[in-house]
Amino acid sequence: MSSPVSIAFHSIIKIDRRKEDAVYIQIVYQFINAVKRNLLEDGDLLPGSRKIATELNVHRKTVVAALAELQEQGWVEILPNRGTFVKNPEPLSSEVTAIEVFRQPPDRAPYHFRRELILDTPVMEVPEKYYFTDGTPDYRVIDTEELVRFYAAMMKRKKKSNEFLATADGNLFFRDQLSYYLNLTRGFHLSRNFLLPIASREQVFSILSRLLIQRGDIVLVENLSYFLPNMIFSQAGAKLKTVPVDAMGMDIDYIADHFAPGAIRCVYINTKCQYPTTVSLSEKRKMQLLQLAEQYNFIVIEDDVDFESSLVKDKGESLFRKNAGNRVIYTGTFGRFLDPGFQMNFLIAPQDLLEEGKKYLNLFGKPNFMIEKTLGEIIHQGDIFRYQRKFQKVIAERKDLFAELLRTYFENKIVFEVPVSGLAFWVRFNVGFSVIALQARAKGKGLLLPSYCLYQNRTVTALRLGFAHLDEKDMQDAISLLHEAYQETVGAK
């Protein structure tokens, strides 16, 4: 009997848990690529599924699912009592060699196309071992395999019945369950008719820009605000105007003093956790903003993306709850702590506006019906509350540790407040220096500081540092490297 192939599977298969693709699908794709590159050859005997799972640090059931998929596609052959063998269904024939070698497209297109500088994003690749974000969860906290089992159960039930047929109004079961969940957790009193699930935040803001904004409309945003909606609103032709932010949030008096009634189309605001400073809008200013919206005839787009990461029991009423949606359009994220493939965003607004918004889902792509059904089942069975408790416990521990490490390494060199909501700290330095130089020095040490984490003007030298994606060891190492880079940058001035 031949021996299993001796190649190290971790060298040809890299699992990235930040990707939307399920882990077993990542294994399938990379296995096929390895066969095509002749790293695995036709007829090679594979090690047992337990050994492969141990080497890749995944559950054995994940490897079994991947091998089953590979067998379905014809890339392996599973022989009882003998083992699993590599099988290449696309062998090169002598005729193929005569075909001209495939040529890549030119570096520069030989034709004119529209360029849009507004849509340039500061998102960077992550080749370094350690990196900060502007506030993302650790998707390893909630077991993705458990979510996949929910999804697989939905697929099996779909094959046995027709109860999952999509309707013209979308997935009614999920919308019912999501409205129940939002009513229970956020104090709303909504029916599904005022709720529109949308796959991504980019799609949310794109739809809103098409529904609300005409070229030249004035949209107010907070100073140092979130780049994603800003660039989408700008691309739609809006004129963005910034409003100062202090310890109580957006300065509503500034709006009244600098703009006339009827001049403003929209105000975009995160009342719970302003981006990037993490401050909350005070209750007094919430009432001021709602009164001004009525008086000046503008719309408030309230972004409550950080609701699920808030650790305080009294989260304060949202603008939407205070205003019942008369002047406020509410957007948020459901299951932000789940694997990205199982998250959902949503809009809450008057029914006629949502009916118009549905039309744009035909352009952007409707949410995955089976994912919606799976999420509805997770709510229905109560697992979402278990996931959220687990997520918040980890967040509380990591937030405390991050604050402690910042104090230990930087002492009186920085100023920060422990955020009530959100997954990032707003860290201000007491001396001015080039944050670009800091970024370069950190990169040289194996630590990535993305450009969207850097803030600097005449009065502010600051970083927005996400902490939730880092475990205890990585967090300590990352802050230690950041401190080294800071010492060298300040010392080199």
Helices and strands as residue ranges (DSSP letters): H 9-12, H 23-36, H 49-56, H 60-73, E 76-79, E 83-86, G 96-98, G 117-119, E 130-131, H 144-160, H 172-186, G 192-194, E 195-198, H 201-212, E 218-222, H 227-235, E 239-243, E 245-246, E 249-250, H 252-258, E 264-269, H 283-296, E 299-303, G 307-309, H 319-323, E 328-334, G 340-342, E 344-348, H 351-364, H 369-380, H 383-410, G 411-413, E 414-415, E 424-429, H 435-444, E 447-448, G 451-453, E 454-456, E 461-466, H 472-491
